[in-house]
Amino acid sequence: MKCPLCDGKGEYMHQCGGYRPCEHCNGTGKIVQTNEEWFCGLSTEEKAKWIAEEKMNRGYFIFPSMEEAIQDALDWLKEKHDA
């Protein structure tokens, strides 16, 4: 994933002038992101779409349309969680 601090450039302008390597990505312009970090960065609608596509592709549930599968996942994401 592109480093969010240096915008993938690998460096930034130092306060005193001159460019310095980005300390967040060690000058590579890229960072390693876990699946959890990626998933948490999605909007609720994007999460619902991803869940629906995964479940439809794996045959966990069958809906007449992808839109209904997405709506079902969206409804589940918005439900109160009882632990």
HUKAVEN-V926691 format. One record per residue. OMEGA is omega in whole degrees, -180 to 180 (999 if undefined). NEAR is the number of other C-alpha atoms within 8 Angstrom. Layout:
# HUKAVEN-V926691
[[OMEGA;NEAR] [OMEGA;NEAR]]
This chain:
# HUKAVEN-V926691
[[178;6] [180;8] [-179;14] [-177;6] [-179;7] [-179;11] [177;9] [-178;11] [-180;10] [180;15] [178;11] [179;10] [179;8] [-179;8] [-179;4] [-179;4] [-179;6] [-180;6] [177;8] [176;8] [178;9] [-179;14] [-179;6] [-178;8] [-178;11] [176;9] [-179;11] [-177;10] [-179;15] [175;10] [176;10] [-178;5] [177;7] [176;6] [180;6] [179;6] [178;8] [-177;9] [180;8] [179;7] [-180;6] [173;9] [179;7] [180;8] [178;8] [177;8] [-180;11] [180;13] [-180;11] [179;8] [-179;10] [180;13] [179;11] [-179;8] [179;10] [-179;12] [-178;7] [177;6] [-179;7] [174;7] [-177;6] [176;7] [179;7] [-179;5] [177;6] [179;10] [179;6] [177;9] [178;13] [179;13] [178;9] [179;9] [179;12] [177;13] [-180;8] [-179;7] [-177;8] [179;6] [174;6] [180;4] [176;4] [-178;3] [999;2]]
